[in-house]
Amino acid sequence: MNRFCVSIGVSLLGLATIGGTAYAQSDTASARKTIQAEYDRWFPNVTAAVANNDAARLTSFMEEQYAPEFKSVDSYGKRQNRKQRIEDYVKTLPSVKSVRRWIVRIQKVHLRGPKMAEVQTKYNISLNMSDSKEGKVHNVNWIGTDRDTWIRSSAGWKNNTEVGLRLRILRDGKPFNPNAAGTGKRK
């Protein structure tokens, strides 16, 4: 009798797991599609902000994208909260002359319940930026991988954390380290 109960229990658990997996895959696909759409909004919004040197538009867009408790750690270990991250972008805005490319593609999505998704992305961002010292315009390209955590709220999916996993920066096609001596050390 006990074996029978255990067998039925295991069978029912298996069915529940199969049903749960199918539901989770459906949710994962939906989350992936919605979050990818959020990443895709960056290119037109940043391009418009750059074209008009519009710090208010950039700030508003980033406040909409990032959760209030947003935290980030870049590939160099620099930690920022939401306010600091937005201030960094706004501070850089005058040196950006044009946006050549802003592509962020999701590689993996793992749901951590109905309201949280871990997302691994690969990005390729290319900007024409003026050098603060000489005023020359350089093509700067960021190629990297991030792990982001998105949370779902009544306002939709918001980026809650961003961790830089890998980053390669090229300036005019050559490797570039913004932390190297003579390039403006980060604090």
C-alpha positions in Angstrom: 0.0 0.0 0.0 2.8 2.5 0.9 4.6 1.7 -2.4 1.4 2.4 -4.3 0.9 5.7 -2.6 4.5 6.7 -3.2 4.2 5.6 -6.8 1.0 7.7 -7.4 2.6 10.6 -5.5 5.7 10.5 -7.7 3.5 10.2 -10.8 1.4 13.2 -9.8 4.5 15.2 -8.9 6.0 14.3 -12.3 2.8 15.5 -14.1 2.8 18.7 -12.1 6.5 19.3 -13.0 5.8 18.7 -16.6 2.9 21.1 -16.6 4.9 23.6 -14.6 7.8 23.4 -17.0 5.6 24.0 -20.0 4.0 27.0 -18.2 7.5 28.3 -17.2 8.7 28.0 -20.8 5.7 30.0 -21.9 6.4 32.6 -19.2 10.1 32.7 -20.1 9.3 33.2 -23.8 6.9 36.0 -22.9 9.4 37.7 -20.5 12.2 37.3 -23.1 10.1 39.0 -25.8 9.0 41.9 -23.5 12.5 42.5 -22.0 14.1 42.4 -25.5 11.6 45.1 -26.6 12.8 47.2 -23.6 16.5 46.8 -24.7 15.5 47.7 -28.3 14.0 51.0 -27.0 17.5 52.2 -26.1 18.7 52.9 -29.6 16.0 55.4 -30.7 15.8 57.1 -27.3 19.6 57.5 -26.9 19.9 58.6 -30.5 17.2 61.2 -30.1 18.8 62.5 -26.8 22.2 62.7 -28.5 20.9 64.5 -31.6 19.3 67.2 -29.5 21.8 67.1 -26.6 18.6 66.4 -24.5 19.6 65.5 -21.0 16.0 65.6 -19.7 14.9 63.1 -22.3 17.8 60.7 -21.5 17.1 61.1 -17.8 13.4 60.4 -18.2 14.0 57.4 -20.4 16.5 55.9 -18.0 14.3 56.5 -14.9 11.6 54.6 -16.8 13.9 51.7 -17.6 15.6 51.3 -14.2 13.9 50.2 -11.0 14.2 52.8 -8.2 16.6 50.4 -6.3 18.7 49.8 -9.4 22.4 48.9 -8.8 25.2 48.2 -11.2 28.7 46.9 -11.1 30.6 47.3 -14.4 33.4 45.1 -15.8 36.0 47.3 -14.0 34.3 46.9 -10.6 32.7 50.4 -10.5 29.5 50.3 -8.5 26.6 52.7 -9.1 23.1 53.2 -8.0 20.3 54.4 -10.3 21.0 58.1 -9.7 24.8 57.8 -10.2 24.3 55.7 -13.4 21.9 58.3 -14.9 24.3 61.2 -13.9 27.2 59.3 -15.6 25.2 59.0 -18.9 24.0 62.6 -18.7 27.6 63.9 -18.0 28.9 62.0 -21.0 26.1 63.2 -23.3 27.8 66.4 -24.6 30.8 64.4 -25.8 28.7 62.0 -27.8 28.4 63.3 -31.4 26.4 60.4 -32.9 25.2 56.9 -32.1 26.4 54.5 -34.8 25.1 51.3 -33.3 23.3 50.3 -30.1 22.5 46.6 -30.2 21.7 44.5 -27.1 20.7 40.9 -27.6 19.5 38.5 -25.0 21.5 35.3 -24.8 19.7 33.6 -21.9 16.7 34.2 -19.7 16.0 32.4 -16.4 12.9 33.2 -14.5 13.2 33.3 -10.7 9.5 33.3 -10.0 6.7 35.2 -11.7 8.3 38.6 -11.0 12.0 38.2 -11.5 14.1 37.3 -14.5 17.9 36.9 -14.8 19.0 37.9 -18.3 22.4 37.5 -19.9 22.9 39.9 -22.8 25.6 40.5 -25.4 25.9 44.1 -26.6 27.7 46.1 -29.3 27.5 49.8 -28.9 29.3 52.2 -31.2 29.4 56.0 -30.6 31.3 58.9 -32.2 32.7 60.8 -29.2 34.9 63.8 -28.8 38.1 63.6 -26.8 37.9 65.9 -23.8 41.6 66.9 -24.1 42.0 67.4 -27.8 38.5 67.7 -29.1 39.1 65.0 -31.7 36.1 62.8 -32.6 36.8 59.1 -32.1 34.7 56.0 -32.9 34.3 54.2 -29.5 33.0 50.7 -29.5 31.9 48.7 -26.5 31.5 44.9 -27.0 30.5 43.0 -23.9 28.3 40.7 -21.9 26.2 41.6 -18.9 24.0 39.8 -16.5 20.9 41.8 -15.6 18.1 41.1 -13.2 14.7 42.4 -14.2 11.7 42.7 -11.9 8.1 42.9 -12.9 5.9 45.4 -11.3 2.5 47.0 -12.1 4.5 49.4 -14.3 6.0 46.5 -16.3 9.5 45.0 -16.4 12.3 47.2 -14.9 16.0 46.6 -14.9 17.0 46.1 -11.2 20.6 45.1 -11.4 23.3 45.0 -14.0 26.6 43.2 -13.6 29.3 43.5 -16.3 30.8 40.1 -17.1 33.0 40.9 -20.0 33.9 44.1 -21.8 36.2 45.1 -24.7 36.5 48.7 -25.6 37.9 49.8 -29.0 38.8 53.4 -29.8 39.3 54.0 -33.5 39.6 50.2 -33.9 42.3 49.8 -31.3 42.0 48.3 -27.7 41.3 51.1 -25.2 41.3 51.1 -21.4 39.6 54.1 -20.0 41.4 53.4 -16.6 44.9 53.5 -18.1 47.2 56.4 -17.2 46.5 59.5 -19.3 43.0 58.5 -20.3 41.1 60.0 -17.3 41.2 57.5 -14.4 37.9 56.7 -12.9 37.4 57.5 -9.2 
